Amino acid sequence: MNETIRKPRAAQPLFEGAEWDFALMHEVYEAVKDVALNDLGLDVYPNQIEVISAEQMLDAYSSVGMPLMYSHWSFGKRFVRDEMLYRKGYQALAYEIVINSNPCISYYMEENSMAMQTLVLAHAAFGHNHFFKNNYLFQQWTDANGILDYLEFSKRYVAECEEKFGQEAVESILDAAHALQNQSVFRYRRANKLNLSEHEARRRERVRNEEATYSDLWRTVPNLSKAKEPTAAEREAAERRLRHRLPEENLLYFLEKNSPILQAWQRELLRIVRNVSQYFYPQRQTKLMNEGCATFVHYHIVNEMYDRGLISEGALLEILHSHSNVVYQTDFDHPHHSGLNPYALGFAMMQDIQRICVAPTDEDRQWFPDIAGCQDWRKALKEIWATYRDESFVRQYLSPNLIRKFKLFVLTDKAAESEYEIDAIHDDDGYRRVRNALADTYDVAARDPDIQVTDVDLLGDRKLIMKHKRRNGVPLAEGDRDKVMRHVKRLWGYDAVLQEEDAS
């Protein structure tokens, strides 16, 4: 939403035409920075801007956008696929890639026009940057100061292992680890941040104490003297689960700590993969908010720069053309429809919050009494960006206005019924049910299979027992399940079974 009162335009835009050079980019960067910091009041890491070619962008794609990444054949396979699609015109490249690090590194395509460089500077260097630095998930679960050093360590360590133990042996462990990486994050208990300065010391300490470490947890078992006396087998199983802190949701963590067959270097490879997976976990939970924040920021900044006369009408139109393509929401029957566009819904929700703060309706005052009419939309948005993740953001701030605008409703498909049922429409109760149903789809913990290690007898047959709790009675895909279990057995070294039961 643009300000109602326009400021007088300056006489000379910063650039004309599509061409750019580094001096001009620096000048535009300073103008974008002025709006971002002094108008919006954003709080960002120092920026490191890298301009790269299309091939370098494809290379960044293949290594999940990280500037330093250990070697693995899957990254090369991804590079070949993306390059073929790009060369044949089936796939476009991103205008930029931004990394949650301090300094915040962002890559820009050298093919971009100066107008597009202005857009991506605002979007990545300030929109994403602010979100990375201030959102609570990133503050709790990642260390922007340590990630680049850790990636450098992991790249060097994998290369040393390949030289010492052979490429095939290293790839075998990494293949198995990659197959389990989505089930190898801590979702509910806080993980240690990546800090290389402490990492090596901790690793040496683990090696020294690995054989001697034992947690005498049997003493913590509640007194069962008044209850039914457990059998010897039950006591042994309870002690075993306590000793190994079962159940355990982080599969690679459990295998790293307890596998009877892995050597120290193999355990370190598992640790590297799960640490990188943990680093990306907050990004998986905040895709909607992160892109919505960055899109709102770039839209406000470029409009403010136009109002100040810093960019021309032609540049603004080019930027808005790209912006409109990014936030375009396809209809449900469109051939390329793939669900709600996170850019479209995220940006719309940010604008809607701005509207509620500045010009609320009676309906807004009823639904959002804390922010309706507060006028300070900048403060409200920054507090929201810092406090929520996608699931809670939608559950709290998706308004009836946007539910109507996006024509949302709840459709129930029950296996026992021959017809679909419209379960929620546009009334007070329906709005809440639509909002909750949509919020549930953004809960990453609910989308990922709930698989946990539940028991193991290291002194007996060493069989590893895992359980999958089915949601809504949906089992795992049999083919994928069997392939992944082969990787589990490879890392465990003994028999492993996966039991399925309905979630309570």
Buried (B, 14 or more C-beta within 10 A) or exposed (E): BEEEEEEEEEEEBBBEEBEBEEEBBEBBBEBBBBBBBEBBEBEBBEBBBBBBEBEBBBBBBBBEBBBBBBBBEEBEEBBEBBBEBBEEEEBEBBBBBBBBBBBBBBBBBEEBBBBBBBBBBBBBBBBBBBBBBBBEBBBEBBBBBBBBBBBEBBBEBBBEBBEEBEBEBBBBBBBBBBBBBBBBBBBEEEBEBBBBEEBEEEBEEBEEEEEEEEEEBEEEEEEEEEEEEEEEEEBBBBBBBBBBBBBBBBBBBBBBBBBEEBEEBBBBBBBBBBBBBBBBBBBBBBBBBBBBBBBBBBBBBBBBBBBBBBBBEEBBEBBBEBBEEBBEBBEEEEEEEEEBBBBBBBBBBBBBBBBBBBEBBEBBEEBBEEBBEBEEBBEBBBEBBBBBBBBBBBBBBBBBBBBEEBEBBBEEEEEEEEEEEEBBBEEEEBBBBBBBBBBEEBBBBEEBBBBBBBBBEEEEEBEBBBBBBBEEEEEBEEEEBEEBBEBBBBBBBBEBEBEBEEEE
